Structure formats: structure tokens, C-alpha cells
Amino acid sequence: MKKKNLLKKLSDELKKEFFDDLLPYWTEFALDEKNGGFIGRATHYSEKIYDADKGIILNARLVWAFSALYKEFKLPELEVAARRAYDYLVKFFLDHEYGGFYWMTDHKGNMLDDRKHIYAQAFSVYGLIEYYSAFGVDEALILSQKTFSLIEEHASDKENGGYFEAYNRKWGAIEDVRLSAKDKNAPKGMNTHLHILEAYTSLYKYAPDEEVKIRLESLLNIFFDHIVNHSGTSLNNFMQVDWVPSSDLISYGHNIEAAWLMCEAAEALGDQALLNRAQRIAISIADDVLENAIDPDGALINEADSKGIHDPNKDWWPQAEAIVGFINVWEISGDEKYLEAAWNIWTAIKDMFIDAEYGEWHEKVSRDGKPYIMDKIRSWKAPYHNGRTILEVIRRADKVFTKKKVLEG
């Protein structure tokens, strides 16, 4: 099979997965008919837990996903879902007194955790600006810009660059700034910076503004100079205020995700020098992932460190992001090994991750492909990674074949 035809086949199969599985799962099953919005938790067996708490990450990602998918497919059920998610986000997660978005509510929308984690604020910007792009709702644009201003006012490190991690409701300092219990309690984290990068890229793309451009360019250079390691093959995950790394953890999923998001940011900025640098790093990261993280079944293991493999399991989201990351470096380099890698990952997803019985994708499988019994919906499990992969592959395939038709025509 010709490699470009492989991309077309991948696009067609991902589109089928969207219509057959993810679309009905998230626009029909995931509704919370009792409390409003969307369910906060569904079990491995897709049983709804109506009294589960609801997190900002899930809800902001729902706003983004439904809006972005609507722009591609123009389905009325996606518009309904996007508006439902947006209304819930603004009504229950937005802090109308101090600005920004709460971390957690209970199932009825009562605030439980009022932390202002910058990771969450970034995802709020990401969802809000995508909603504005899809539906032209000015309130969403204003909220995204206000949240950007709050991030810059409270979290920006004016001396060393970059952003601090988390605050209390009134934007005061807190001691524990971790995103989760597994994370290191460091003042600066790669993960937060990565999602500020994608949020600011979209904000600049859909609402061009000089200040956003300045901050986006600064952040991209911080990735180049401090977050990407000296060899250009991996990301530093946790850092001190002055960017000295405080961990040797290697997260292969974040590496390959960042590889294409840095290119996207440089493209949005329209700076060829930045794009050239981002593309060189993207290729180096992709080669490192191919060499060290891909198993014979085609899927990525999760993590390593200086001692070797740290987490040999395979989560769903690194697989999704690696498909885009490898296609991106294939587009840059023309080397067909990257497109083959993307296809092999999709084959592994079909074999190990898609749950034909209960719907959606398994969150985690063991190294030999056996699914863990884990929730299908929770604060960190949304149609963001797999939904975005579907969109990116469809758009990139359409671009390739539209160009091919023009040249042949």
C-alpha cells in the first residue's frame, strides 16, 4: 500500500471510530440527566455514577472537544453538547468574584475545591476560545481573554520567565501545587506549560492580539531553552524556579505531544526561524520515542527514567498523541517510517484500547495489552486526546489529498 493511501485509510478508520463509538458515547450516554451538564464519572463497565464529583479538567475539555468536533462535522448533536458543556462550565466552575475557574464541584455544582491551578485555567482558555471560534459567542471570547490576563497577572514569573503552578481562590500562594498525587511538588512543571502553550496558540489564532503573541513567543522559547533537554530528545518534567531540572522522569506521551504542539505554535506565530527549530526538535523527539518507547505491538510505554523503564504500562492518551506526532514529522521529513509508526499505533489501539462491549477506550492496558479495570469517564478522562487525534488526522489527510488533486488536475 502506498504510504499516502495509508494516511487516507487511517483517516477513514478514525472517522468511523468517531461516528460509531465516540460520538454517541459522549453526546448521548455521558449526559447527566439528573444534575445537569455531563456525568462526573462512569465506570469501566459504563455505569453512570450520578453522585460523583465534577472536575474542571473534564468539563473544560468537553467544551473544547464538542466545539472543535462541531467545526469539522457540523452535527447538531455536537452543537447541543457544546452549549450544554459551556453553560455548565460558566455557571458552576467560574469564580464570579475573584475570576478564574475552580478545580472541583460536587455532583450538584456546589464548589468543593476552590484552587486555581494554572493548568486548569489554561484548559479553560483552550475550551472557551474554541467555543468562540465554533459559535461566535462573544462572552466566551471575553472570558478567555480575562483568564489569559489572570494567568499573566498572577502566575507569570517576571524574573525567570514561565509560569508558577497553582494558587488559592484569591490567587494567594499555596504549598502543594501538584496536579496529582503522583507528581513532584515543584514550582514549575512541563505539563502546565505545555497546555498554556496550546491554549495561547489557539487564543492567538482565533483572536489575534499583540500581547498574546508576545507571551506565546516567549513561552515557545522557554520550551526551546529550558523545558526541552540539552540533547533535544525529551522534556524536563519538573523544574525549580530558575529552570534547574528536579526530576529525571521521561514521559514519552508528553514528549511526542509537545513535539507537534511546538510546531503548531510556531506556525501560528508565522516565524520561520522558530518553526525550523521546532521541527528539528520534533524529529529528534520522534526518533527517541521510536527507539526507546515503542513495543513490538506498535504501542508506546508510558515512562522511563535514568535507571530504565519506570512505567511499562500503556495509557490511551500517549497513543492518541503519538499518531499526530508521527504524522507531523512525516510531513516535515518525508520519511515514511513515521507514517508507518502512526499506523502501527492505530492498529494497537484497535487491538487493545477500543472497548467494543462498553464503549470508548480503555484508559490503561498492561505491557502485554490486558486492560485495567478503570473508569471510562472521570476528571482526567475526556474525548480530548482521542477526539483531537481524529480531527488532526482528518485535516492533515484532507490537506495531502486536496493538494494531490490540485497537482493532478
C-alpha positions, 0 to 999 in steps of 0.5 A: 500500500502506498504510504499516502493511501495509508494516511487516507485509510487511517483517516477513514478508520478514525472517522468511523471510530468517531461516528460509531463509538465516540460520538454517541458515547459522549453526546448521548450516554455521558449526559447527566440527566439528573444534575445537569451538564455531563456525568462526573464519572462512569465506570469501566463497565459504563455505569453512570455514577450520578453522585460523583464529583465534577472536575474542571479538567473534564468539563473544560475539555468537553467544551473544547472537544464538542466545539472543535468536533462541531467545526469539522462535522457540523452535527447538531448533536455536537452543537447541543453538547457544546452549549450544554458543556459551556453553560455548565462550565460558566455557571458552576466552575467560574469564580464570579468574584475573584475570576478564574475557574475552580478545580472541583464541584460536587455532583450538584455544582456546589464548589468543593475545591476552590484552587486555581491551578494554572493548568486548569485555567489554561484548559479553560482558555483552550475550551472557551476560545474554541467555543468562540471560534465554533459559535461566535459567542462573544462572552466566551471570547471575553472570558478567555481573554480575562483568564489569559490576563489572570494567568499573566497577572498572577502566575507569570514569573517576571524574573525567570520567565514561565509560569508558577503552578497553582494558587488559592481562590484569591490567587494567594500562594499555596504549598502543594501545587501538584496536579496529582498525587503522583507528581513532584511538588515543584514550582514549575512543571512541563505539563502546565506549560505545555497546555498554556502553550496550546491554549495561547496558540489557539487564543492567538489564532482565533483572536489575534492580539499583540500581547498574546503573541508576545507571551506565546513567543516567549513561552515557545522559547522557554520550551526551546531553552529550558523545558526541552533537554540539552540533547533535544530528545525529551522534556524536563518534567519538573523544574525549580524556579530558575529552570534547574531540572528536579526530576529525571522522569521521561514521559514519552506521551508528553514528549511526542505531544509537545513535539507537534504542539511546538510546531503548531505554535510556531506556525501560528506565530508565522516565524520561520526561524522558530518553526525550523527549530521546532521541527528539528526538535520534533524529529529528534523527539520522534526518533527517541520515542521510536527507539526507546518507547515503542513495543513490538505491538506498535504501542508506546510505554508510558515512562522511563527514567535514568535507571530504565523503564519506570512505567511499562504500562500503556495509557490511551492518551500517549497513543492518541498523541503519538499518531499526530506526532508521527504524522507531523514529522512525516510531513516535515521529513518525508520519511515514511517510517513515521507514517508507518509508526502512526499506523502501527499505533492505530492498529494497537489501539484497535487491538487493545484500547477500543472497548467494543462491549462498553464503549470508548477506550480503555484508559490503561492496558498492561505491557502485554495489552490486558486492560485495567479495570478503570473508569471510562469517564472521570476528571482526567478522562475526556474525548480530548486526546482521542477526539483531537487525534481524529480531527488532526488526522482528518485535516492533515489527510484532507490537506495531502489529498486536496493538494494531490488533486490540485497537482493532478488536475 
